[in-house]
Amino acid sequence: MSFATPWWLLLLLVVVALAAGYVLLLRRRRRDTIAFTNLELLDRVAPHRPGRYRHLPAAALILALALLTVALAGPTAEARVPRNRATVVLVIDVSLSMQATDVEPTRLAAAQAAAKSFADQLTPGVNLGLVAFAGTAAVLVSPTTDRPSIKRAVDSLRLSESTATGEAIFAAMSSVDTFSQSVSGTQDGPPPARIVLMSDGKQTVPGPDGENEPRGAFTAARKAAEAKVPVSTISFGTDYGSIEIDGDRTSVAVDDASMREIAELSGGQFFTAATEGELRQVYAELGEQIGYEMRRVDASRPWMMGGALLLVAGLGAGIALGRRLP
């Protein structure tokens, strides 16, 4: 915790002086009582003298002054607060491998359910866009705070051939850039952006070994890093996934290596998920990172409340115990 105006804390010296003065006053009163009073007579006249409870009003008021002094100094503390400005583009692989049933009921169905949950979890100030890709990439929804439109687009996803991961990243970057230009005239400028890429396999366009081609995945990741738009990747599926093509079973194992490389090149994070539940957990973690941030906020309210309550308690105790204000 830190303070916006710490010089107010000097008033604590006054509070300490009041406490010291109260203690000295008690000692002086006790000394005078012993010196000038017949103790035997006093015991007969006032056998039930005030006990330790008589100090409660003064103690409460002194503590109240201390708490209120701290509140005046403007205490601040780090707190997790919702972002009111951020852009996220969710990129979902809809290649034929997403029909594999190693993730129940299918990879695509599980991905759709988790993606809609992700849209619901994001804080209202985050603009969310959607890109789907197979052999080509398409921006289905530009960044918006309209969550129902995102979920409708997720429900409409359909499978297609090939996997153009690089094109998907370029399409997401283009969507981010278009949105940023539309808000660049505002006082705060364009909000920070991130791409979340979920895929289950290696790119096939421009070729399985073409990640470093001009339109390849690794090239796109480097461009994203230059634009300061990190790509967080999710490798979704298992090593034993397979699909049927023309009557033959074809293995569609996940490709963790390329997904990890894309994340590292772009400055993003790499995740794996082998079930819908794990995918939801990944999205939940990303939602926390994207939707919230740590800020220094005003923390004086608890001190003010505590001081006010102690002030009232001190006054009440003074009236109850001594039938007078302390």
Protein Blocks (a to p, Z undefined) as FASTA:
>chain_A
ZZfblmlmmmmmmmmmmmmmmmmmmmmmmmmmmmmpcfklmmmmmmpgcdfklmmmmmmm
mmmmmmmmmmmnopadddddddfbdcddddddfbfklmpckbcfbfklmmmmmmmmmmmm
pcfklccdddddffbccdfbgcdfblklmmmmmmmpccdedjdfklmmmmmmmmmmmmmm
mmmmpmnlpaddddddddfbdcfbebjklmmgmklmklmmmmmmmnopacddddeddfkb
ccdeehiacddddcfklmmmmmmmnopacdddfbfklmmmmmmmmmmmmmpccddddfkl
mmmmmmmmmmmmmmmmmmmmnopaZZ
